[in-house]
Amino acid sequence: MVDPVNGRCLGEPTEPTNIVIFGAGGDLTKRKLIPSLIKMLRCGLLHPESRIIGVLKSRTHEAWLESLYQGVCTYAPELNMDKAQWTTFSAMCKMVAGDLGEDKTYSELGAALETMDGHCNAMFYCAVPPDWYAMVATGLKQAGLSDQKTGFRRVVIEKPFGMDLESSKKLNRELQVSLDEAQIYRIDHYLGKESVQNLLVYRFSNSILEPLWNRNFIDHIQISAAESIGIEYRANYYEKSGALRDMIQSHLMQVMTLVAMEPPVEFTADAVRDEKIKVLRAVRPIEAGDVKKQTVAAQYGAGNIDGEPVKSYVGEEDVSPESATETFAAARFYIDNWRWQGVPFVLWTGKRLPGRVSEIVIRFRKPPFNLFDSQGNPPLANALVFRVHPDEGIALRMNAKLPGLTTELKRSVMRAPYAEDEGDISDAYEVLLHDVLSGDATLFSRADEVEESWKIIDPILKAWENKLSINRYQAGSWDIEGMDELLEGCELGWHKPSY
């Protein structure tokens, strides 16, 4: 959020706000929320008169603050937060102790909200398990805390937004009983990444791309998120979720909508989201008989990453030895509209792969006539690669002549890094928290988006739900059974990213 040229903050300051965090003693608060708020305060994007109110079940105020401070030192050492700086920041923090199922907690929270500059603005962040979202919304409604008469009231919920179509509809109904849809911010940190947002700028502010952005020139598109880590401390969640729910239904399908959407009539939240929902509604349903040939599921076994041995998924703590949960998932989709008819969109994600790399690969068709057949070195298909992580930026892969008395071809790569210094790139939570405080919902999912994405994924879930076994891949390798077949007919096949 800092201008790399002159050190100026990029973004508008926000109004003084009561920032309420339910589950304020949890990991998300320590790892992401508090460090992000500190950075925003230093940058001038968080009003210094704002208040941070933690709601947690049982802990003294002093113990809670010390836990937050230790979290900042552990997870955000780049802040160089000494005790004096922490004392200044912690003066903005208040605590409400109580159970989220009790009316008394919400009445005490109401008393803790402060009026600043004549307004009592409040952002309520649900850093709690998804089963508690509806309970929190009901508690806020019954205590009158969702009423916007004295200032804005916005509620942030984390994914998963349901675990299938039926549960997502149920959650949306329950939330909308207590809140207006405009008050609900379904946060997806992947969309807060600077390079994902920059995708829209590349698409709609450069006339060189738009004429090529269709089925006439593009062979296929791959959208990926590879991770070298395992499930870490998330076994209880991951056993219920798997890679398909965890990454494809939310993160990667959202990116797909940004890649495939038509230009919105204006750059506003509803205009952008209207175009995204059109993409989701145009996705061809995967019939039960086609699930096997249009999807891949696999689970990591033991292996080596960066020279270190790692255990298999079923060897992880709290994972059943008989688990058939997928840690790698891929799906081949088609968007049935004028622009994209017949163009495969392949979304894939996996854990314990050789490196952490996220990319969007736009692979173009080959030239219609090859002038260089006599050299035995035909041109490869061009590709435009948007690197989401690491080394954010774009790369254009083209064919060029080798130097010398020959017309033999070589692959030439033109790179445009997004930022010269990685420190110039804001953390996703900083971006999204600022958007919530500013009332900008562009990067947040609407209820109809969530439900449409689940409609697409549900047939795959139903086909996979009773599987007793699963293909395995060695941790640290790209040897995933079925991926070559999934990319059959696509120029150059499966793109295994470098890292």
C-alpha positions as CSV (number, residue, x, y, z in Angstrom):
1,M,0.0,0.0,0.0
2,V,3.0,2.3,-0.3
3,D,3.9,4.1,-3.5
4,P,7.4,2.7,-4.3
5,V,8.3,6.0,-6.0
6,N,7.7,8.6,-3.3
7,G,6.6,6.6,-0.3
8,R,3.1,7.9,-0.5
9,C,0.3,5.6,0.6
10,L,-1.9,4.3,-2.1
11,G,-5.6,4.4,-1.1
12,E,-8.0,6.6,0.8
13,P,-8.0,7.0,4.6
14,T,-11.0,5.3,6.2
15,E,-13.5,6.8,8.7
16,P,-13.0,6.1,12.5
17,T,-14.5,2.7,13.0
18,N,-15.1,0.1,15.7
19,I,-13.4,-3.0,14.4
20,V,-14.9,-5.9,16.2
21,I,-13.2,-9.3,15.9
22,F,-15.2,-12.3,17.1
23,G,-12.8,-15.1,17.9
24,A,-10.1,-12.5,18.7
25,G,-7.9,-15.1,20.6
26,G,-7.6,-17.3,17.5
27,D,-4.8,-18.0,15.0
28,L,-6.3,-15.8,12.2
29,T,-6.3,-12.7,14.4
30,K,-2.7,-13.2,15.5
31,R,-1.3,-14.2,12.1
32,K,-3.2,-11.9,9.8
33,L,-5.7,-9.4,11.2
34,I,-3.6,-7.6,13.8
35,P,-0.5,-7.3,11.6
36,S,-2.6,-6.0,8.8
37,L,-4.3,-3.4,11.0
38,I,-0.9,-2.3,12.3
39,K,0.4,-1.8,8.7
40,M,-2.7,0.1,7.8
41,L,-2.4,2.4,10.8
42,R,1.3,3.1,9.9
43,C,0.3,3.8,6.3
44,G,-2.5,6.2,7.2
45,L,-5.2,3.9,5.9
46,L,-6.7,3.1,9.3
47,H,-8.0,6.1,11.2
48,P,-6.0,6.5,14.5
49,E,-9.3,7.1,16.4
50,S,-10.6,3.6,15.4
51,R,-11.0,1.0,18.1
52,I,-10.2,-2.7,17.9
53,I,-12.6,-4.7,20.1
54,G,-11.8,-8.3,20.6
55,V,-14.6,-10.7,21.6
56,L,-13.4,-13.9,23.1
57,K,-14.7,-16.4,25.6
58,S,-12.3,-16.3,28.6
59,R,-9.0,-14.4,29.1
60,T,-7.9,-11.3,30.9
61,H,-7.4,-8.2,28.9
62,E,-3.6,-8.2,29.7
63,A,-3.2,-11.9,28.7
64,W,-5.0,-11.2,25.4
65,L,-2.8,-8.3,24.5
66,E,0.3,-10.2,25.4
67,S,-0.8,-13.0,23.1
68,L,-1.4,-10.6,20.3
69,Y,2.0,-9.0,20.8
70,Q,3.7,-12.4,20.7
71,G,1.8,-13.2,17.5
72,V,3.0,-10.0,15.8
73,C,6.6,-10.8,16.8
74,T,6.3,-14.4,15.5
75,Y,4.2,-13.9,12.3
76,A,5.1,-10.3,11.3
77,P,8.7,-9.7,12.4
78,E,9.1,-7.3,9.5
79,L,7.1,-4.8,11.5
80,N,9.9,-4.5,14.1
81,M,7.3,-3.8,16.7
82,D,9.0,-2.9,20.0
83,K,7.2,-2.7,23.3
84,A,6.8,1.1,23.2
85,Q,5.2,0.9,19.7
86,W,3.0,-1.9,20.9
87,T,1.9,0.1,23.9
88,T,0.7,2.9,21.6
89,F,-1.1,0.4,19.3
90,S,-2.7,-1.6,22.1
91,A,-4.2,1.6,23.6
92,M,-6.7,1.3,20.6
93,C,-7.7,-2.2,21.8
94,K,-10.6,-3.2,24.0
95,M,-11.9,-6.6,25.0
96,V,-15.4,-8.1,25.6
97,A,-15.4,-11.5,27.3
98,G,-18.3,-13.8,26.7
99,D,-20.0,-16.7,24.9
100,L,-21.2,-15.9,21.4
101,G,-24.4,-17.9,22.2
102,E,-25.4,-15.6,25.0
103,D,-27.4,-12.3,24.7
104,K,-25.3,-10.7,27.4
105,T,-22.2,-10.8,25.2
106,Y,-23.9,-8.7,22.5
107,S,-25.3,-6.2,25.0
108,E,-21.8,-5.7,26.5
109,L,-20.4,-5.4,23.0
110,G,-23.0,-2.7,22.2
111,A,-21.9,-0.8,25.3
112,A,-18.2,-1.1,24.2
113,L,-18.9,0.5,20.7
114,E,-17.7,4.1,20.6
115,T,-19.2,7.1,18.7
116,M,-16.4,9.0,16.8
117,D,-16.9,12.1,14.7
118,G,-20.7,11.8,15.3
119,H,-20.9,8.3,13.9
120,C,-20.8,4.8,15.5
121,N,-19.4,2.8,12.6
122,A,-18.7,-0.9,13.1
123,M,-17.1,-3.7,11.2
124,F,-17.7,-7.1,12.6
125,Y,-15.2,-9.7,11.6
126,C,-16.2,-13.4,12.1
127,A,-12.8,-15.1,12.8
128,V,-14.8,-18.1,14.1
129,P,-15.8,-21.5,12.7
130,P,-18.4,-21.3,9.9
131,D,-21.0,-23.0,12.1
132,W,-21.1,-19.8,14.2
133,Y,-21.7,-17.3,11.4
134,A,-25.5,-17.4,11.6
135,M,-25.4,-17.3,15.4
136,V,-23.3,-14.1,15.3
137,A,-25.6,-12.5,12.8
138,T,-28.6,-13.3,14.9
139,G,-27.0,-12.0,18.0
140,L,-26.1,-8.7,16.3
141,K,-29.7,-8.4,15.0
142,Q,-31.3,-9.1,18.3
143,A,-29.1,-6.6,20.1
144,G,-29.8,-3.9,17.5
145,L,-26.1,-3.9,16.5
146,S,-26.8,-4.4,12.8
147,D,-28.9,-1.3,12.6
148,Q,-27.2,1.4,10.5
149,K,-29.0,4.4,11.8
150,T,-26.0,5.8,13.6
151,G,-23.3,4.6,11.2
152,F,-22.4,1.8,8.9
153,R,-22.5,-1.8,10.1
154,R,-20.7,-4.4,8.0
155,V,-20.1,-8.1,8.7
156,V,-17.2,-10.1,7.3
157,I,-17.3,-13.9,7.0
158,E,-14.5,-16.2,5.9
159,K,-14.8,-19.1,3.6
160,P,-16.0,-21.8,3.4
161,F,-19.4,-20.3,2.5
162,G,-21.1,-23.7,3.0
163,M,-19.7,-27.1,2.1
164,D,-22.1,-27.8,-0.9
165,L,-25.0,-26.1,-2.7
166,E,-27.6,-27.0,0.0
167,S,-25.6,-25.8,2.9
168,S,-24.5,-22.6,1.1
169,K,-28.2,-21.7,0.4
170,K,-29.0,-22.4,4.0
171,L,-26.2,-20.1,5.2
172,N,-27.3,-17.3,2.9
173,R,-30.9,-17.6,4.1
174,E,-29.8,-17.5,7.7
175,L,-27.5,-14.5,7.2
176,Q,-30.1,-12.6,5.2
177,V,-32.7,-12.9,7.9
178,S,-30.5,-10.7,10.2
179,L,-28.6,-8.7,7.6
180,D,-29.0,-6.9,4.3
181,E,-27.0,-8.5,1.6
182,A,-25.1,-5.3,1.2
183,Q,-23.9,-5.6,4.8
184,I,-22.3,-9.1,4.2
185,Y,-18.7,-9.2,3.0
186,R,-17.7,-12.8,2.1
187,I,-13.9,-12.5,2.1
188,D,-11.7,-14.5,-0.1
189,H,-8.1,-13.5,0.5
190,Y,-7.0,-14.8,-2.9
191,L,-8.9,-12.0,-4.6
192,G,-7.0,-9.5,-2.4
193,K,-3.7,-10.4,-4.0
194,E,-2.4,-7.5,-5.9
195,S,-1.6,-9.5,-9.0
196,V,-5.1,-11.0,-9.2
197,Q,-6.6,-7.4,-9.1
198,N,-4.0,-6.4,-11.7
199,L,-5.5,-8.9,-14.0
200,L,-8.5,-6.6,-14.6
201,V,-6.2,-3.7,-15.3
202,Y,-4.2,-5.7,-17.8
203,R,-7.3,-6.9,-19.6
204,F,-9.4,-3.7,-19.7
205,S,-6.8,-0.9,-20.0
206,N,-4.7,-2.4,-22.8
207,S,-6.2,-2.5,-26.3
208,I,-3.6,-5.0,-27.5
209,L,-5.1,-7.8,-25.5
210,E,-8.9,-7.5,-26.0
211,P,-8.9,-8.5,-29.8
212,L,-7.1,-11.7,-28.9
213,W,-9.1,-12.6,-25.8
214,N,-11.5,-15.1,-27.3
215,R,-11.9,-18.6,-28.8
216,N,-10.4,-17.5,-32.2
217,F,-6.9,-17.0,-30.7
218,I,-6.8,-18.8,-27.4
219,D,-6.4,-22.6,-27.3
220,H,-7.0,-23.1,-23.6
221,I,-6.4,-21.6,-20.2
222,Q,-4.9,-23.1,-17.1
223,I,-5.4,-21.6,-13.6
224,S,-3.3,-23.1,-10.8
225,A,-2.3,-22.9,-7.2
226,A,0.5,-25.3,-6.2
227,E,1.8,-25.5,-2.6
228,S,4.8,-27.2,-1.2
229,I,3.3,-27.3,2.3
230,G,1.0,-30.0,3.6
231,I,-2.1,-29.5,5.7
232,E,-0.2,-28.2,8.7
233,Y,-2.6,-27.8,11.7
234,R,-5.8,-27.9,9.5
235,A,-6.5,-31.7,9.5
236,N,-10.0,-31.4,11.1
237,Y,-11.1,-28.9,8.4
238,Y,-9.2,-30.5,5.5
239,E,-10.7,-34.0,6.1
240,K,-14.1,-32.5,5.6
241,S,-13.1,-30.2,2.7
242,G,-10.4,-31.6,0.4
243,A,-8.7,-29.6,-2.3
244,L,-11.8,-29.2,-4.5
245,R,-13.7,-27.4,-1.9
246,D,-10.8,-25.6,-0.3
247,M,-9.3,-24.0,-3.5
248,I,-11.2,-24.7,-6.7
249,Q,-14.7,-23.9,-5.6
250,S,-13.6,-20.6,-4.1
251,H,-10.3,-19.1,-5.1
252,L,-9.7,-20.6,-8.6
253,M,-13.3,-20.3,-9.8
254,Q,-13.3,-16.6,-8.7
255,V,-10.1,-16.1,-10.8
256,M,-11.7,-17.9,-13.7
257,T,-14.6,-15.4,-13.7
258,L,-12.1,-12.5,-13.8
259,V,-10.3,-14.0,-16.8
260,A,-13.5,-14.8,-18.7
261,M,-15.9,-12.0,-17.8
262,E,-17.0,-9.4,-20.3
263,P,-16.1,-5.7,-19.7
264,P,-18.4,-4.3,-17.0
265,V,-20.3,-1.1,-17.8
266,E,-18.5,0.6,-15.0
267,F,-16.0,-0.3,-12.3
268,T,-18.3,-0.7,-9.4
269,A,-19.0,-3.7,-7.2
270,D,-22.3,-4.7,-8.7
271,A,-21.3,-4.1,-12.3
272,V,-18.2,-6.3,-11.9
273,R,-20.1,-9.0,-10.0
274,D,-22.9,-9.0,-12.5
275,E,-20.4,-10.0,-15.2
276,K,-18.8,-12.6,-13.0
277,I,-22.2,-14.3,-12.4
278,K,-22.8,-14.5,-16.1
279,V,-19.6,-16.5,-16.5
280,L,-20.6,-18.9,-13.8
281,R,-24.1,-19.4,-15.3
282,A,-22.5,-20.2,-18.7
283,V,-20.3,-22.9,-17.3
284,R,-21.3,-26.2,-18.9
285,P,-22.6,-28.7,-16.2
286,I,-20.4,-31.8,-15.8
287,E,-22.7,-34.8,-16.1
288,A,-22.2,-37.7,-13.8
289,G,-20.8,-39.9,-16.6
290,D,-18.2,-37.2,-17.5
291,V,-16.8,-36.6,-14.1
292,K,-14.1,-39.3,-14.5
293,K,-12.8,-37.9,-17.7
294,Q,-13.1,-34.2,-16.8
295,T,-11.6,-34.3,-13.3
296,V,-8.6,-35.6,-11.4
297,A,-8.2,-36.4,-7.7
298,A,-5.1,-37.6,-5.9
299,Q,-3.5,-37.6,-2.5
300,Y,0.1,-37.1,-1.5
301,G,2.2,-39.9,-0.2
302,A,5.6,-39.7,1.5
303,G,8.4,-38.0,-0.4
304,N,11.1,-35.3,-0.2
305,I,10.8,-31.5,-0.6
306,D,13.8,-29.3,-0.7
307,G,15.9,-32.3,0.4
308,E,13.8,-32.9,3.5
309,P,11.6,-36.1,4.0
310,V,7.9,-35.4,4.4
311,K,5.2,-37.8,5.6
312,S,2.2,-38.9,3.6
313,Y,-1.2,-37.3,4.0
314,V,-2.6,-40.3,5.9
315,G,0.5,-40.1,8.2
316,E,-0.5,-36.5,9.3
317,E,-1.8,-36.0,12.8
318,D,-5.6,-36.4,13.1
319,V,-5.9,-37.9,9.6
320,S,-7.5,-41.3,9.2
321,P,-5.1,-44.0,7.8
322,E,-7.9,-44.9,5.4
323,S,-8.7,-41.4,4.3
324,A,-9.5,-40.9,0.6
325,T,-9.6,-37.1,0.8
326,E,-8.0,-35.5,-2.2
327,T,-5.0,-33.1,-1.7
328,F,-4.7,-32.6,-5.4
329,A,-7.7,-31.7,-7.5
330,A,-8.2,-30.7,-11.2
331,A,-11.2,-30.0,-13.4
332,R,-11.7,-29.2,-17.0
333,F,-14.6,-26.7,-17.6
334,Y,-16.2,-25.2,-20.7
335,I,-17.9,-21.8,-20.8
336,D,-20.8,-22.0,-23.3
337,N,-21.0,-18.4,-24.6
338,W,-19.9,-16.6,-27.8
339,R,-16.5,-15.6,-26.6
340,W,-15.3,-18.9,-25.0
341,Q,-17.2,-21.7,-26.8
342,G,-15.0,-24.8,-27.0
343,V,-12.0,-23.3,-25.0
344,P,-11.0,-25.6,-22.1
345,F,-10.5,-23.9,-18.7
346,V,-8.4,-26.3,-16.6
347,L,-8.3,-25.4,-12.9
348,W,-5.9,-27.4,-10.7
349,T,-4.4,-27.2,-7.2
350,G,-2.4,-29.4,-4.9
351,K,-0.4,-29.7,-1.7
352,R,3.1,-31.1,-1.3
353,L,4.1,-30.3,-4.8
354,P,7.7,-29.2,-5.7
355,G,7.1,-25.5,-5.0
356,R,4.6,-22.8,-4.1
357,V,3.5,-21.3,-7.4
358,S,0.2,-19.8,-8.6
359,E,-0.3,-18.9,-12.2
360,I,-2.8,-18.1,-14.9
361,V,-1.6,-19.4,-18.2
362,I,-3.3,-18.2,-21.4
363,R,-2.1,-20.5,-24.1
364,F,-2.7,-19.3,-27.7
365,R,-3.3,-21.3,-30.8
366,K,-0.4,-22.1,-33.2
367,P,0.0,-20.1,-36.3
368,P,-2.3,-21.4,-39.1
369,F,0.7,-22.0,-41.4
370,N,4.2,-23.0,-40.5
371,L,7.0,-21.5,-42.6
372,F,9.7,-23.3,-40.6
373,D,8.9,-26.9,-41.1
374,S,12.1,-27.5,-43.1
375,Q,14.1,-26.7,-40.0
376,G,12.5,-29.5,-38.1
377,N,11.8,-27.0,-35.3
378,P,8.2,-25.8,-35.6
379,P,7.1,-22.9,-33.5
380,L,5.5,-23.5,-30.1
381,A,2.2,-22.0,-29.1
382,N,2.6,-18.6,-27.5
383,A,1.6,-18.1,-23.9
384,L,0.8,-15.2,-21.7
385,V,1.5,-16.1,-18.1
386,F,0.1,-14.1,-15.1
387,R,2.2,-15.0,-12.1
388,V,0.2,-14.6,-8.9
389,H,2.9,-16.0,-6.6
390,P,5.9,-15.7,-6.3
391,D,7.5,-13.0,-8.4
392,E,4.2,-11.3,-9.3
393,G,4.0,-10.1,-12.8
394,I,3.4,-11.3,-16.4
395,A,5.5,-13.1,-18.9
396,L,4.9,-13.4,-22.7
397,R,6.4,-16.5,-24.2
398,M,7.1,-16.1,-28.0
399,N,9.2,-17.7,-30.7
400,A,12.4,-16.0,-31.9
401,K,15.3,-16.8,-34.2
402,L,18.5,-18.2,-32.8
403,P,21.5,-15.9,-33.6
404,G,23.6,-17.0,-36.5
405,L,23.1,-18.2,-40.1
406,T,19.9,-20.1,-39.4
407,T,16.2,-19.7,-39.0
408,E,16.1,-22.2,-36.1
409,L,13.8,-21.1,-33.4
410,K,14.2,-20.5,-29.7
411,R,11.7,-19.6,-27.0
412,S,11.9,-16.0,-26.0
413,V,10.3,-14.8,-22.8
414,M,9.5,-11.1,-22.2
415,R,8.8,-10.4,-18.5
416,A,7.1,-7.5,-16.8
417,P,7.4,-7.7,-13.0
418,Y,4.5,-6.3,-11.1
419,A,6.7,-4.6,-8.6
420,E,10.5,-4.1,-8.5
421,D,10.5,-4.6,-4.7
422,E,8.4,-7.3,-3.1
423,G,7.9,-5.0,-0.1
424,D,5.7,-2.7,-2.4
425,I,3.1,-5.4,-2.6
426,S,0.4,-5.3,0.0
427,D,-0.8,-8.3,1.9
428,A,-4.2,-9.5,0.7
429,Y,-5.8,-8.9,4.2
430,E,-4.7,-5.2,4.2
431,V,-6.3,-4.7,0.8
432,L,-9.6,-6.4,1.8
433,L,-9.9,-4.9,5.2
434,H,-9.4,-1.5,3.7
435,D,-12.1,-2.3,1.1
436,V,-14.6,-3.3,3.9
437,L,-13.9,-0.1,5.8
438,S,-14.4,1.9,2.6
439,G,-17.6,0.0,1.7
440,D,-16.1,-1.3,-1.6
441,A,-17.5,-4.8,-2.2
442,T,-16.0,-5.4,-5.6
443,L,-13.6,-8.2,-4.4
444,F,-16.2,-9.9,-2.3
445,S,-18.6,-12.6,-3.3
446,R,-22.3,-12.0,-3.6
447,A,-24.8,-14.7,-2.5
448,D,-25.8,-15.6,-6.0
449,E,-22.1,-16.0,-7.0
450,V,-21.5,-18.5,-4.1
451,E,-24.5,-20.5,-5.0
452,E,-23.7,-20.7,-8.7
453,S,-20.2,-21.9,-8.0
454,W,-21.5,-24.6,-5.8
455,K,-23.9,-25.7,-8.6
456,I,-20.9,-26.3,-10.8
457,I,-18.9,-28.2,-8.1
458,D,-21.8,-30.3,-6.6
459,P,-21.9,-33.0,-9.3
460,I,-18.1,-33.6,-8.8
461,L,-18.6,-33.8,-5.0
462,K,-21.5,-36.3,-5.4
463,A,-19.4,-38.5,-7.8
464,W,-16.5,-38.4,-5.3
465,E,-18.3,-38.7,-2.0
466,N,-18.3,-42.5,-1.6
467,K,-14.8,-43.2,-3.0
468,L,-13.0,-45.7,-0.8
469,S,-9.5,-45.3,-2.4
470,I,-7.6,-42.6,-4.3
471,N,-4.6,-42.4,-6.5
472,R,-1.4,-41.2,-4.8
473,Y,1.5,-39.1,-5.9
474,Q,4.9,-38.8,-4.3
475,A,5.3,-35.6,-2.3
476,G,7.7,-33.2,-4.1
477,S,6.9,-34.5,-7.6
478,W,4.7,-33.5,-10.6
479,D,3.9,-37.2,-11.3
480,I,0.1,-36.9,-11.0
481,E,-1.8,-39.8,-12.7
482,G,-4.5,-38.5,-15.0
483,M,-3.2,-35.0,-15.7
484,D,-1.9,-35.7,-19.2
485,E,-5.2,-37.2,-20.1
486,L,-7.1,-34.2,-18.7
487,L,-5.1,-31.9,-20.9
488,E,-5.4,-34.1,-23.9
489,G,-5.9,-31.9,-27.0
490,C,-4.6,-28.8,-25.3
491,E,-1.5,-27.2,-26.9
492,L,1.7,-28.4,-25.1
493,G,-0.4,-30.2,-22.5
494,W,-0.1,-29.7,-18.7
495,H,1.9,-26.6,-17.8
496,K,4.1,-27.5,-14.8
497,P,5.3,-24.1,-13.4
498,S,8.8,-23.3,-12.6
499,Y,9.5,-21.8,-9.2
